[in-house]
């Protein structure tokens, strides 16, 4: 039974199938009856809740408040910002009618042709337009600014090729939308939120990221600048883990959101938007997991410690229960998330396999011999190692171990990224190396034409112009024209 739980396709054999197997077997999510949509199962959703809770605390610590805006957006709103509508037009789901009726032929129900909406509604692909139409009512003076709103919501983008967590027609996310009196305040906000995403990715997800700015062709539709964090997955592909957009005054002008500034003059409001989604779940899986299952960083694991008793009869189980209960209480009192699995419908071996598959960072095991010796076995998921310690040292050992596991998972991902980051000088070298994956640092002449050519010929895109990258001038690897510094290329999800 334990073997059946862990029957995963090897990463080396078929990475895409390994990923899909893992998502399903670890009970994170599954495909739904609605094409392109997913059901997030309780264990998967508990991880998302950990992500959501931590980010929400970080947002609120910087003055942001949660609000909620409508799921439906009038079609006419999208025509007000030309770049925005062009960016999302091909992904929009459109509501055209508001009523069903019984089919006169007796074959179920049909859309009532007499119930057409006067104006079609777009199911929210992103909320800039509906929010800025609302902000017009909220903002009159500089005293009304800044507005620092965040929304936890679902969105719909009609994807044709879907993959659980990474790309689905409907997904969960947060989207921040802020309004400011000056350009400087808005730009500062944009970078502040990027730093929050980077902090969260590295210190909670154990995911090293590159921070940088997107090229013009990769910007969010309607933005002046888009900043991003980029992570490298174990198959050598990049994944955009979060974005923060400086929107300038584009949406304020589109919806005529003006305010009276401190000088008594009317001006348009400055805007930002920023977001991360359930795509982070995909990043968490692909950055750390192995052929045995998930590897979860303790800071985000639904339970950080699982305790499994090993017993022969009810009397032994009762003795172990009594021995372990004070420890369980102490662990929980110290803030450690613990699951004690003394269920009798599954054997210990099955439980070991299940919790290894689900990536629980630390497992404690106590049997009759441990009771006699006043010891306990401690296993760590990241290294698949075990040790036996005195029962009196369990609390200290577990606390130290959780910190060490978190650090080790991050360091392993950081070392992998370093080993898969290459400095490239020629286009021939680039075309060869991109087949192996990884981050490729190369000179680019700054033109959209060259960027498009590289994408068409190699399927690689510029992930970002990194803030802390190589700013040494050089020559574009394709055209030989001057380049002000290296940019980061990769194939991506």
C-alpha positions as CSV (number, residue, x, y, z in Angstrom):
1,X,0.0,0.0,0.0
2,X,2.8,2.4,0.9
3,X,4.5,1.7,-2.5
4,X,1.2,2.4,-4.3
5,X,1.0,5.9,-2.7
6,X,4.4,6.9,-3.9
7,X,4.2,5.6,-7.5
8,X,5.4,8.9,-9.1
9,X,6.9,9.3,-12.5
10,X,10.6,10.2,-12.2
11,X,11.4,13.8,-12.8
12,X,14.2,12.8,-15.2
13,X,11.8,10.5,-17.1
14,X,9.0,12.9,-17.6
15,X,9.0,16.2,-15.7
16,X,5.5,17.3,-16.7
17,X,4.0,13.9,-15.7
18,X,6.0,13.9,-12.5
19,X,4.4,17.3,-11.6
20,X,0.9,16.2,-12.5
21,X,1.3,12.9,-10.6
22,X,2.5,14.7,-7.6
23,X,-0.3,17.4,-7.5
24,X,-2.9,14.6,-7.7
25,X,-1.3,12.0,-5.5
26,X,-0.4,14.5,-2.7
27,X,-4.1,15.6,-2.8
28,X,-3.4,19.2,-3.7
29,X,-5.8,19.6,-6.6
30,X,-7.5,17.8,-9.4
31,X,-9.2,18.7,-12.7
32,X,-12.9,19.6,-12.4
33,X,-15.9,19.0,-14.6
34,X,-15.5,22.5,-16.0
35,X,-12.8,22.5,-18.7
36,X,-9.7,24.3,-17.7
37,X,-10.7,24.7,-14.1
38,X,-9.4,22.9,-11.0
39,X,-10.7,21.7,-7.6
40,X,-8.2,22.7,-4.9
41,X,-8.4,19.9,-2.3
42,X,-8.2,20.5,1.4
43,X,-4.5,19.8,1.8
44,X,-3.7,22.0,-1.2
45,X,-6.0,24.8,0.0
46,X,-4.4,24.6,3.5
47,X,-1.0,25.5,1.9
48,X,-2.7,28.3,0.0
49,X,-4.2,29.6,3.3
50,X,-0.7,29.7,4.8
51,X,0.5,31.7,1.8
52,X,-2.5,34.0,2.0
53,X,-2.3,34.5,5.7
54,X,1.4,35.5,5.7
55,X,1.1,37.8,2.7
56,X,-2.0,39.4,4.2
57,X,-0.1,40.2,7.4
58,X,2.8,41.7,5.4
59,X,0.4,43.8,3.4
60,X,-1.4,45.1,6.4
61,X,1.9,45.9,8.2
62,X,2.6,48.4,5.4
63,X,-0.8,50.1,5.7
64,X,-2.9,48.2,3.2
65,X,-6.5,47.3,3.7
66,X,-8.6,44.6,2.1
67,X,-11.7,45.4,0.1
68,X,-13.9,43.6,-2.5
69,X,-15.0,44.7,-5.9
70,X,-17.5,43.1,-8.4
71,X,-16.7,39.9,-10.3
72,X,-18.5,41.4,-13.4
73,X,-17.1,44.4,-15.4
74,X,-19.1,46.3,-18.0
75,X,-17.6,45.7,-21.5
76,X,-17.4,49.4,-22.1
77,X,-14.9,49.8,-19.3
78,X,-12.3,47.8,-21.2
79,X,-12.4,50.1,-24.2
80,X,-11.3,53.1,-22.1
81,X,-7.7,52.0,-21.9
82,X,-6.5,50.8,-25.3
83,X,-3.4,48.8,-24.2
84,X,-5.3,47.2,-21.4
85,X,-8.1,45.9,-23.6
86,X,-5.7,44.7,-26.2
87,X,-3.8,42.7,-23.6
88,X,-6.8,40.8,-22.3
89,X,-9.2,40.7,-25.2
90,X,-8.4,37.1,-26.2
91,X,-8.8,35.8,-22.7
92,X,-12.1,37.3,-21.6
93,X,-15.2,35.3,-20.7
94,X,-18.3,37.2,-21.5
95,X,-21.8,37.1,-19.9
96,X,-24.5,37.9,-22.5
97,X,-27.7,36.7,-20.9
98,X,-29.3,36.6,-17.4
99,X,-31.9,33.8,-17.6
100,X,-32.5,30.2,-18.6
101,X,-35.7,28.5,-19.5
102,X,-37.0,25.0,-20.2
103,X,-36.3,23.8,-23.8
104,X,-39.7,23.5,-25.5
105,X,-38.5,20.2,-27.0
106,X,-38.2,18.9,-23.4
107,X,-34.4,18.5,-23.7
108,X,-33.3,20.3,-20.6
109,X,-32.8,24.1,-20.5
110,X,-31.7,26.7,-23.0
111,X,-30.6,30.3,-22.8
112,X,-33.7,32.6,-22.9
113,X,-33.2,34.7,-26.1
114,X,-35.4,37.4,-24.6
115,X,-33.0,37.8,-21.6
116,X,-30.0,39.4,-23.4
117,X,-28.1,42.0,-21.3
118,X,-28.2,45.6,-22.5
119,X,-24.4,45.6,-22.1
120,X,-22.3,42.4,-21.9
121,X,-20.4,41.8,-18.7
122,X,-16.8,40.6,-18.6
123,X,-16.0,38.0,-15.9
124,X,-13.1,39.6,-14.1
125,X,-9.7,38.9,-15.7
126,X,-8.2,41.7,-13.5
127,X,-9.8,44.6,-11.8
128,X,-8.1,47.8,-12.8
129,X,-11.1,49.1,-14.7
130,X,-13.8,48.4,-12.2
131,X,-11.7,49.7,-9.3
132,X,-10.7,52.9,-11.0
133,X,-14.3,53.6,-11.9
134,X,-15.0,53.3,-8.2
135,X,-12.0,55.4,-7.1
136,X,-13.5,58.3,-9.1
137,X,-16.2,58.4,-6.4
138,X,-13.7,58.1,-3.5
139,X,-11.1,60.7,-4.5
140,X,-11.7,64.5,-4.6
141,X,-8.7,66.0,-2.8
142,X,-5.1,65.1,-1.8
143,X,-6.5,64.5,1.7
144,X,-8.2,61.4,0.2
145,X,-4.9,59.9,-0.8
146,X,-3.2,57.5,-0.7
147,X,-5.7,54.7,-1.1
148,X,-4.0,51.4,-0.3
149,X,-6.4,48.6,-1.2
150,X,-5.9,44.9,-1.7
151,X,-8.4,42.3,-2.9
152,X,-8.3,38.5,-2.4
153,X,-10.4,37.1,-5.3
154,X,-10.8,34.7,-8.2
155,X,-10.2,35.7,-11.8
156,X,-11.0,34.1,-15.2
157,X,-8.6,34.1,-18.1
158,X,-9.8,31.8,-20.8
159,X,-6.7,29.6,-21.3
160,X,-6.6,27.0,-24.0
161,X,-3.8,24.9,-22.6
162,X,-4.0,24.4,-18.9
163,X,-2.0,22.8,-16.1
164,X,-3.0,22.5,-12.5
165,X,-1.9,25.6,-10.5
166,X,0.3,26.9,-13.3
167,X,-2.3,27.9,-15.8
168,X,-6.0,27.5,-15.3
169,X,-9.0,29.3,-16.7
170,X,-10.0,30.3,-13.2
171,X,-7.5,30.9,-10.4
172,X,-7.2,32.5,-7.0
173,X,-5.0,35.6,-6.4
174,X,-4.6,38.8,-4.6
175,X,-4.5,42.1,-6.5
176,X,-3.4,45.4,-4.9
177,X,-4.6,48.6,-6.4
178,X,-3.3,51.9,-4.9
179,X,-3.8,55.6,-5.7
180,X,-1.3,58.3,-4.9
181,X,-0.9,62.1,-5.2
182,X,2.6,62.0,-6.8
183,X,4.6,59.9,-9.2
184,X,7.3,59.5,-6.6
185,X,4.9,58.0,-4.1
186,X,3.5,55.6,-6.7
187,X,6.9,54.4,-7.8
188,X,8.0,53.9,-4.2
189,X,4.9,51.8,-3.6
190,X,5.6,49.7,-6.7
191,X,9.1,48.8,-5.5
192,X,8.0,48.3,-1.8
193,X,5.5,45.7,-2.9
194,X,8.1,43.9,-5.1
195,X,10.3,43.8,-2.0
196,X,7.5,42.2,0.0
197,X,7.0,39.5,-2.6
198,X,10.8,38.9,-2.7
199,X,10.9,38.7,1.1
200,X,8.0,36.3,1.2
201,X,9.4,34.1,-1.6
202,X,12.8,33.7,0.0
203,X,12.0,33.6,3.7
204,X,8.7,31.6,3.6
205,X,8.7,29.7,0.3
206,X,12.5,29.1,0.5
207,X,12.6,30.2,-3.1
208,X,15.5,32.4,-4.3
209,X,14.3,35.0,-6.8
210,X,15.7,37.6,-9.2
211,X,14.2,41.1,-9.0
212,X,14.1,43.2,-12.0
213,X,12.1,45.2,-14.6
214,X,10.3,43.7,-17.6
215,X,11.0,44.8,-21.1
216,X,8.4,46.9,-22.9
217,X,7.0,43.9,-24.7
218,X,6.6,41.9,-21.5
219,X,4.9,44.7,-19.5
220,X,1.4,44.4,-18.0
221,X,-1.1,45.8,-20.4
222,X,-1.6,49.4,-19.5
223,X,1.5,49.8,-17.3
224,X,4.4,52.3,-17.6
225,X,6.7,49.8,-15.9
226,X,6.3,46.2,-14.7
227,X,8.7,44.8,-12.0
228,X,8.9,41.1,-11.3
229,X,10.5,38.3,-9.3
230,X,11.7,35.4,-11.3
231,X,12.4,31.9,-10.0
232,X,14.1,28.9,-11.6
233,X,12.4,25.5,-11.5
234,X,14.2,22.2,-11.3
235,X,13.6,21.5,-15.0
236,X,15.6,24.7,-15.9
237,X,12.5,26.8,-16.8
238,X,11.7,30.1,-15.3
239,X,8.5,31.0,-13.5
240,X,7.3,34.5,-12.9
241,X,6.4,34.4,-9.2
242,X,5.0,37.9,-8.7
243,X,4.6,41.3,-10.4
244,X,4.3,44.9,-9.4
245,X,3.1,47.5,-11.9
246,X,3.6,51.3,-12.0
247,X,0.6,52.4,-13.9
248,X,1.3,56.1,-14.1
249,X,-1.8,58.1,-14.7
250,X,-3.2,55.9,-17.5
251,X,-6.2,54.5,-15.6
252,X,-6.9,57.8,-13.8
253,X,-7.1,59.5,-17.2
254,X,-9.2,56.7,-18.7
255,X,-11.8,57.1,-15.9
256,X,-11.2,60.8,-15.2
257,X,-10.0,60.4,-11.7
258,X,-8.7,63.8,-10.7
259,X,-8.0,65.4,-7.3
260,X,-7.2,68.9,-5.9
261,X,-3.5,68.9,-5.0
262,X,-1.9,70.8,-2.2
263,X,-1.3,73.8,-4.5
264,X,-5.0,74.0,-5.2
265,X,-4.6,72.6,-8.8
266,X,-6.4,69.7,-10.3
267,X,-4.3,66.7,-11.3
268,X,-4.7,63.1,-12.3
269,X,-4.0,60.4,-9.7
270,X,-1.0,58.1,-9.9
271,X,-1.6,54.4,-9.7
272,X,0.0,51.0,-9.0
273,X,-1.2,47.4,-9.1
274,X,0.5,44.2,-7.9
275,X,-0.4,40.6,-7.5
276,X,0.5,36.9,-6.9
277,X,-1.7,33.9,-7.5
278,X,-2.1,30.2,-6.9
279,X,0.7,29.9,-9.4
280,X,2.9,30.1,-6.3
281,X,1.7,26.7,-5.4
282,X,3.2,25.4,-8.7
283,X,6.5,27.2,-7.9
284,X,6.6,25.6,-4.4
285,X,6.1,22.2,-5.9
286,X,8.6,22.5,-8.8
287,X,11.4,24.2,-6.9
288,X,11.8,21.8,-4.1
289,X,10.0,18.4,-4.5
290,X,11.6,15.1,-5.5
291,X,10.7,11.7,-6.7
292,X,9.4,10.8,-3.2
293,X,6.9,13.6,-3.2
294,X,6.5,17.1,-1.9
295,X,9.2,18.9,0.1
296,X,7.6,21.7,2.0
297,X,9.4,24.5,3.8
298,X,8.4,24.5,7.4
299,X,7.3,28.1,7.3
300,X,4.4,27.2,4.9
301,X,3.7,23.5,5.7
302,X,0.1,23.0,7.0
303,X,1.6,20.9,9.7
304,X,5.3,21.1,10.5
305,X,5.5,17.9,12.5
306,X,3.6,14.7,12.2
307,X,3.8,12.1,15.0
308,X,3.2,8.5,14.3
309,X,2.9,5.9,17.1
310,X,3.9,2.3,16.4
311,X,2.1,-0.3,18.5
312,X,1.0,-3.9,18.6
313,X,-2.2,-3.6,20.6
314,X,-4.6,-1.1,22.2
315,X,-2.8,-1.2,25.5
316,X,0.5,-0.1,23.9
317,X,-1.3,2.6,22.0
318,X,-2.9,3.9,25.2
319,X,0.5,4.0,26.8
320,X,2.1,5.9,23.9
321,X,-0.8,8.3,23.7
322,X,-0.3,9.1,27.4
323,X,3.4,9.6,26.9
324,X,3.1,11.8,23.9
325,X,0.2,14.1,24.8
326,X,2.2,16.5,27.0
327,X,4.8,16.8,24.2
328,X,2.0,17.5,21.7
329,X,0.6,20.2,24.0
330,X,4.1,21.7,24.5
331,X,4.8,21.8,20.7
332,X,1.5,23.4,20.0
333,X,1.9,25.9,22.8
334,X,5.2,27.0,21.3
335,X,3.5,27.7,17.9
336,X,4.5,24.5,16.1
337,X,1.8,23.0,13.9
338,X,1.5,19.3,14.8
339,X,-0.6,16.4,13.6
340,X,-0.8,13.3,15.8
341,X,-1.9,10.4,13.7
342,X,-2.9,7.6,16.0
343,X,-5.7,6.5,13.6
344,X,-6.1,2.7,13.6
345,X,-7.3,2.2,10.0
346,X,-3.9,2.6,8.4
347,X,-0.6,0.9,9.2
348,X,2.5,2.9,10.2
349,X,4.3,2.1,7.0
350,X,1.4,3.5,5.0
351,X,1.5,6.7,7.1
352,X,5.2,7.1,6.7
353,X,4.8,7.0,2.9
354,X,1.8,9.3,3.0
355,X,3.5,12.1,5.0
356,X,6.7,11.8,3.0
357,X,4.6,12.2,-0.1
358,X,2.9,15.2,1.4
359,X,6.2,16.8,2.3
360,X,5.7,17.2,6.1
361,X,9.1,18.6,7.2
362,X,9.6,16.5,10.4
363,X,8.2,13.1,11.5
364,X,8.4,11.8,15.0
365,X,7.9,8.0,15.6
366,X,7.5,6.3,19.0
367,X,7.2,2.6,19.5
368,X,7.4,0.2,22.5
369,X,11.2,0.1,22.5
370,X,11.3,3.9,22.5
371,X,8.9,3.9,25.5
372,X,11.3,1.6,27.3
373,X,14.4,3.6,26.4
374,X,12.7,7.1,26.8
375,X,13.7,8.0,23.2
376,X,12.0,9.0,20.0
377,X,12.9,8.7,16.3
378,X,13.1,12.0,14.3
379,X,13.1,12.0,10.5
380,X,13.6,15.1,8.3
381,X,11.9,15.2,4.9
382,X,14.4,17.4,3.1
383,X,17.3,15.0,3.5
384,X,15.4,11.7,4.2
385,X,17.6,11.1,7.3
386,X,16.7,9.8,10.7
387,X,18.1,10.1,14.2
388,X,17.1,8.8,17.7
389,X,17.1,11.3,20.5
390,X,16.3,11.3,24.2
391,X,12.7,12.1,24.8
392,X,13.6,15.0,27.0
393,X,15.5,16.7,24.1
394,X,12.6,16.5,21.6
395,X,11.4,20.1,21.9
396,X,14.9,21.6,21.5
397,X,15.7,19.2,18.7
398,X,12.5,19.9,16.7
399,X,12.8,23.7,17.0
400,X,16.4,23.6,15.8
401,X,15.5,21.1,13.1
402,X,12.7,23.2,11.6
403,X,15.0,26.2,11.3
404,X,17.6,24.1,9.7
405,X,15.2,22.4,7.2
406,X,14.0,25.9,6.1
407,X,17.5,27.1,5.6
408,X,18.6,23.9,3.8
409,X,15.7,23.9,1.4
410,X,16.5,27.5,0.4
411,X,20.2,26.9,0.1
412,X,19.6,23.8,-2.1
413,X,17.5,25.9,-4.4
414,X,20.0,28.7,-4.4
415,X,22.9,26.4,-5.2
416,X,20.8,24.8,-8.0
417,X,20.1,28.2,-9.5
418,X,23.8,29.1,-9.3
419,X,24.7,25.9,-11.1
420,X,22.2,26.6,-13.8
421,X,23.1,30.3,-14.5
422,X,25.4,30.9,-17.4
423,X,27.0,33.9,-19.0
424,X,26.7,33.8,-22.7
425,X,28.8,35.6,-25.3
426,X,27.5,34.4,-28.7
427,X,24.2,33.6,-30.3
428,X,25.3,30.2,-31.3
429,X,26.3,29.4,-27.8
430,X,23.0,30.8,-26.6
431,X,21.0,28.6,-29.0
432,X,22.9,25.5,-27.8
433,X,22.7,26.3,-24.1
434,X,19.0,27.2,-24.0
435,X,18.2,23.6,-24.9
436,X,19.7,22.6,-21.5
437,X,17.6,25.2,-19.6
438,X,18.6,27.6,-16.9
439,X,19.1,31.4,-16.7
440,X,21.2,32.7,-19.5
441,X,22.9,36.2,-19.0
442,X,23.5,37.8,-22.3
443,X,23.8,41.2,-24.0
444,X,20.8,42.5,-25.9
445,X,20.6,45.7,-28.0
446,X,17.4,46.9,-26.4
447,X,15.1,46.6,-29.5
448,X,11.8,44.8,-29.7
449,X,12.8,43.4,-33.1
450,X,15.8,41.5,-31.6
451,X,13.8,40.4,-28.6
452,X,11.1,39.0,-30.9
453,X,13.6,37.2,-33.2
454,X,15.2,35.5,-30.2
455,X,11.8,34.4,-28.9
456,X,10.7,33.0,-32.3
457,X,14.0,31.2,-32.9
458,X,14.6,29.8,-29.5
459,X,11.3,30.1,-27.5
460,X,13.3,32.0,-24.9
461,X,12.1,35.3,-23.4
462,X,13.8,38.1,-21.5
463,X,12.6,37.3,-17.9
464,X,13.9,40.6,-16.6
465,X,16.5,43.3,-16.6
466,X,17.9,42.5,-13.2
467,X,18.4,45.2,-10.6
468,X,21.7,43.7,-9.4
469,X,22.8,42.3,-12.8
470,X,26.0,42.9,-14.8
471,X,25.8,46.5,-16.0
472,X,29.0,46.3,-18.0
473,X,28.5,47.5,-21.5
474,X,29.0,45.1,-24.4
475,X,27.7,44.0,-27.7
476,X,24.3,42.3,-28.5
477,X,24.9,38.6,-29.1
478,X,22.6,38.8,-32.1
479,X,23.1,42.1,-33.9
480,X,26.5,43.3,-32.5
481,X,24.9,46.6,-31.6
482,X,25.8,48.3,-28.2
483,X,24.3,46.9,-25.0
484,X,24.3,48.6,-21.7
485,X,24.3,45.4,-19.7
486,X,23.2,41.8,-19.6
487,X,19.6,40.7,-19.3
488,X,18.2,37.3,-18.1
489,X,16.9,34.9,-20.7
490,X,15.1,31.6,-20.1
491,X,12.3,29.4,-21.4
492,X,9.4,29.8,-19.0
493,X,6.1,28.6,-17.8
